[in-house]
Amino acid sequence: MAQRLVGCLLAAGLASLVTSCKERSDKPIAGLLAAGAPVLRIEGKEQRTVAVGAQLLGDVTLTATGPAVLEYFGGGLRFLEKGDTLEVGDAGEAKLHGSNLPPRRWADGAIQEAQRVPRIVAARYTNVQVTPTSAHEDAYSSTQYFVAFFTPNGLQKLGSDTQHEGPHQPLPAPPFRPKVPFIHAGELGEGGLVAVVDDGFAVAETDDLATAVLLEGREVPLGRTVRLLVPDGSEVILKGKDGSEVEVEGPVDLRLR
C-alpha cells in the first residue's frame, strides 16, 4: 500500500513537472499597437525593429527606445517607455479578458461614462514581424513602416523579390489608395479636435486603423481619430474649434466617435 502511494505521488509530481516545463504556445498573443520610437525585438545578440501592427508571440523579448503600447488579444494594454524590456507573455496584461483602461466617450464637448466595447483584437494585426533592413535609418519615421508593410503589394514584394523592399511604384493619390485592413503607423488626418499632451504621452487610433504616439508639448490635430488612449500618469488637453479646453487624465480609453 505504501509503495503504491509513493508511486502515485511520484507520478503526480512528474506530471506537475512536465506541465510546468510545457513550452509556450506558438500562437501570437499580442500586437504592437503604436510606437513613438523603434521597439526592438531581441534575437540573441541582434536587435530588429518590430513593425507597428505586427503580431507578437509570448516568448518574444522586446526593448522600447521610446513610448509604445502593446495590445493583447484578450484586450489588455501594456504601455512601454524608453528603456523598458519585456517578455511579451510575462506581462500581467496577457492574462486579461477585456481592456484594463476605463472606457469613456466624447459627447457634447465633454467626457462621459461609457460601456466596454468587445472587439476581436487578433484580426487587427498581421504576421509580419520586423521591418526590412532599409527601414533602419538614423531618424525613425512612421512612413517607413507604412511603405514597407502596408502599401499595395508591399508584403508580396518583400517575400518574392530579393532585390527590392516594398512597392516599386509610388503610392496612388489618397482617393484611389486601397484601405489598410490592419493596424499600421500613419497620419491621423487634419481637422477635428486638437490634442496637446501636458504630461507623459498618449496614443491615437483612426477609423482606418492608423496609429500614432502623441508626445509632450505638441499640438496635434486628431483628424480621423476614433480612439484616444491615455496611460496612467499622463494628461492630455483637448481643444475645440470654439476655444474650449477639456483635460483628460489617464488611465482612460476615450472614444471620440
Steps between C-alpha positions, in 0.01 A plus 500: 500500500782735594685420176184569301457836676862597434457402135189716469678794657797461266267481200315809612826685559630398156175617334528830683861540385408425139218753517723769653761440228246513219614723216323825429236505231624576150191712436527882517347657809549874440568767243702821490223760497717811476858619544647848535852359452628161387401197707779243470460124495798331666625192313823378658750780453291668232226759535242544225236771476144370539241635258197680634212259445713187543375197690718396794561157655519449874872415502604816313714743701461869418692813591336840453708801394207732558128496588298214353201280579424130455145376454441146625247286322297476820464879493762607755733790420864524611671838470878512461746783553860553394723231645223254588574134420220245498441137411158526339342200670618598850291818519199491729295658221542178299255326733225762483164458329399852400672837511675609818430869430172656616278565193371851436337679206513852363155657465373858500849634565550297818625164623222261600467149639498219244453125479787271408500414130595137420732456204681223314849630559700237310338593168655848523859373467717327238762228525775732375755508778771755423576788269731449200863604509434819303281632783794512739600862457620764743158662541190295578213567262151351502509528121775238490273248669210594276686471170673175590202308631168651411515643149357308203705184439755606760491170688507293182804689376681437826434128470572441131745768388842499664625807313231739625315565821147633492308614192682609186256775409402815694174488694186605313321813613292451822158470330632204297713344771359171635412499869739323733317219682750482786646719772783709355699813577356793307359849489195595707361748246418868531224679688299389799609548859857602575689302764786635710677256730574683823673210673614156379364383166182378332408272210250582225327252268301600190200346330731341240723345770789745474668569834738761637665580832441858617789655692518789744474861393371451146162607362369208294174514299322173569339490156340157454589378850231282656691375804737684734696295755644686797716290737506543876689814599458673163290808433361631171321827420233477229435830322182569303454738208301731728800546729374262768748276683439173683763320707528123465685315776613140461434222517218522246390345171311791342270446201471818298234373258 
